[in-house]
Structure formats: C-alpha cells, structure tokens
C-alpha cells in the first residue's frame, strides 16, 4: 500500500491519531467533532488553563457542552497537553490558531509560524496537515509547505499531505455547527485533497473539494468580504436615512419583503468578531503585492471602522437636544460582546464606543451578562455593573450596543431616562418613543 492508501485506511477504521493545534473557538469544537466520530484526539495549546480544564472534562467554550467534553475524556477519546512532542505519534494535524491583524493593518502570522515551527520538529512520513486558520491566499503553499516538507526532505503528495480547510464557526449558533456546516477542502496536490477529505469526511457531514489550497483560502475570504461589504452598505444607508429623516429600519423591513434578489443585512455600531472585521483585510494586504487596490474592501472597512464614532456623535447630538452635554453625563453601554448571546468580545465595537465616550468626558459604565469584566483599548479594566436596573435608572443615556435576548427591554425602557438604540433592540417599542433615538 502507498502512504496515501495507508492513511485513508486509518481514517476509515478510525485508528488514526488526530491532533488539533489551538483549542479556542475553532479548535475545541473541531476536536470534539473528531472525538465524537470515534477518533482519538489530542488537543495541543500553550495555555495551561485550557489544558487543565479539558483534562478535568470541563468546557470553557459555550458552544461545547461540558457534559460532552466529560464523556469524551472519560472514554479516552479526548485529551489535551501543552507538549508538542505528542505530534511525533500523530497521523493527522489540524492547525486552528488565531490570525489577528497588527495595528499597522498587515497580517500577524506569528501564531501560524509558531505552530508550524513546533510541528516541523515532529514531522514524519505518513502525516496529513490541514490549516484552518484564516489567512491570505498562498499561505499554505508559501509558508507551511517549505517548513514542514521541503526542509525535511519529505515529498508532498507522496510522503505527506497538506491542505487548507477554512473554519466556519459562528459562535452561539445552534442550527449550523462544526458537524453539519459544509467543509471546503483544497489540497496542495490532488492526493493531498483526497487524504484530507477522507479524514474530515469521517467526522463532518459534507465535504466540498476545490482544486487548490489557494481556492479554499480565497473562498473563506470571499465569504467574509461579502458580509463586510454588505454591512458597510447598510451602515451607510443608515447614515443617509438619518440625514434625510427616513427610518432606516422601516426601509430595510420593506426591502426584505422582496422574495428574490435581496438579502437582509442590518446596521449597527461597527463590526466585531474574529472574522468579518479582519479577514477581508488579509486579501486587501495581499493584493498590494500584485499592484492592485481592493477598493470595495478598503471603502467598506473605512465605513465600518467609523461607525462607533458616528454612534457617539449621534448620542452627543441627542443629549444636546435634551439640554445636556455628553461631557460629565453618565452613560451606560448595554452589551459588550461583539454579537448577541455570546461571551466573545474580540474586536467588539463596544470597546470603541466606550473609549470614545470616555474621551468626550462621559462617565461610562457597561453591563453585559456574558462579559463580567473587560480591558479597554486604553488598558483600563472595567467590570459589568452589578445591578443592571439601578445602573439604567442612574444613567443619563443607555446606549444599546449589543442586543442580548436576556435583557428585559420593556423594563429597561420604562426605567431609563433616554436610550440610544444602535441595534433596533427595542423594535416597535422604540419607534417614535420620546425616550428613544434609533440608529
């Protein structure tokens, strides 16, 4: 049997040893899906707190139930370590590390490079490696291939196999999970794609093969660029509607009645999360090396980046109309997570809103049932208001930044002096209400 045939046979009978590098919002759900499918999975992460928690059978990711983790740990199907030496015995390795942007706007590849360097120490014949971390097109071939194969004298597609499969995690979502969200896979060679598809197909419902790793990398960027640009468009629509005295929420609902040719997006205080604010900028950065300016991406980024400032300006103007100044006023920011009903604050526009309000001289407090504390962009640690309704009553303005379902909006409306609703969380309650100004 060839090396490829041997690996595929191991995936079919679930005897392949699987390792997942990075045990965050992407890596842990993936590790659990592989373990539930019957593979023996070892998670590797430098964060000792995560390792200790997992080995006790306790999940730290809301989308992954502790009962599931505990069951897999007891069955010997899932374990975790900080020691990369376990990769010496691995047949299959998935890399799920963060890929943020630097302050200069260029990709921070340090996590991918660190994981690749550790993996390179234990590379061996008969291994398949799949990169899941979102990155610019060409990363798998240009960065991982030389370090993992060429420098080791291993021939890709024969001695070992390399592919890219973009993560598609949407925290807090119940209808589409790692298991039933279709998985795009693109290999460095056709044999690489075949091996990676055999592995992932043993645990995930639908596999969609593309012709190359670059096509898979670009597909991920297209997905998130599509959302980023459409959100920017509707954010600009909100600005235009406000100038014209038109209710943007009414306009969006009306347009959404069209059963074809329209997809509903809603405006807000800015973009957040680990993908949409960041991923398209990877593509924009890469295109500069081709002497091309990604105009749509850069324009959309400019609009979305300025939404927190627009929100604070609207709050200032609304307070002024009520005979108050923003400077010295008590502001309660309601919701800090980047989207409703999750505990993820990455790239949250709430941090920008809080910082801008403080710079305008406001006394700022926040409340979020999922975020007990946070560190502002300025390095200040803040804690969620211990008594929500007391904070609402004391505030000169309540700024709804994240529309968590857990909030009792009628009670908040009754208790508040003034609400700026950047998410239309109040719905019909807020429309034309004298206490409410909507984005």
C-alpha positions, 0 to 999 in steps of 0.5 A: 500500500502507498502512504496515501492508501495507508492513511485513508485506511486509518481514517476509515477504521478510525485508528488514526491519531488526530491532533488539533493545534489551538483549542479556542473557538475553532479548535475545541469544537473541531476536536470534539467533532473528531472525538465524537466520530470515534477518533482519538484526539489530542488537543495541543495549546500553550495555555495551561488553563485550557489544558487543565480544564479539558483534562478535568472534562470541563468546557470553557467554550459555550458552544461545547457542552461540558457534559460532552467534553466529560464523556469524551475524556472519560472514554479516552477519546479526548485529551489535551497537553501543552507538549508538542512532542505528542505530534511525533505519534500523530497521523493527522494535524489540524492547525486552528490558531488565531490570525489577528491583524497588527495595528499597522493593518498587515497580517500577524502570522506569528501564531501560524509560524509558531505552530508550524515551527513546533510541528516541523520538529515532529514531522514524519512520513505518513502525516496529513496537515490541514490549516484552518486558520484564516489567512491570505491566499498562498499561505499554505503553499508559501509558508507551511509547505517549505517548513514542514516538507521541503526542509525535511526532505519529505515529498508532498503528495507522496510522503505527506499531505497538506491542505487548507480547510477554512473554519466556519464557526459562528459562535452561539449558533445552534442550527449550523455547527462544526458537524453539519456546516459544509467543509471546503477542502483544497489540497496542495496536490490532488492526493493531498485533497483526497487524504484530507477529505477522507479524514474530515469526511469521517467526522463532518457531514459534507465535504466540498473539494476545490482544486487548490489550497489557494481556492479554499483560502480565497473562498473563506475570504470571499465569504467574509468580504461579502458580509463586510461589504454588505454591512458597510452598505447598510451602515451607510444607508443608515447614515443617509436615512438619518440625514434625510429623516427616513427610518432606516429600519422601516426601509430595510423591513420593506426591502426584505419583503422582496422574495428574490434578489435581496438579502437582509443585512442590518446596521449597527455600531461597527463590526466585531468578531474574529472574522468579518472585521479582519479577514477581508483585510488579509486579501486587501494586504495581499493584493498590494503585492500584485499592484492592485487596490481592493477598493470595495474592501478598503471603502467598506472597512473605512465605513465600518471602522467609523461607525462607533464614532458616528454612534457617539456623535449621534448620542452627543447630538441627542443629549444636546437636544435634551439640554445636556452635554455628553461631557460629565453625563453618565452613560451606560453601554448595554452589551459588550460582546461583539454579537448577541448571546455570546461571551466573545468580545474580540474586536467588539465595537463596544470597546470603541464606543466606550473609549470614545465616550470616555474621551468626550468626558462621559462617565461610562459604565457597561453591563453585559451578562456574558462579559463580567469584566473587560480591558479597554483599548486604553488598558483600563479594566472595567467590570459589568455593573452589578445591578443592571436596573439601578445602573439604567435608572442612574444613567443619563443615556443607555446606549444599546450596543449589543442586543442580548435576548436576556435583557428585559427591554420593556423594563429597561425602557420604562426605567431609563431616562433616554436610550440610544438604540444602535441595534433596533433592540427595542423594535416597535417599542422604540419607534417614535418613543420620546425616550428613544433615538434609533440608529 
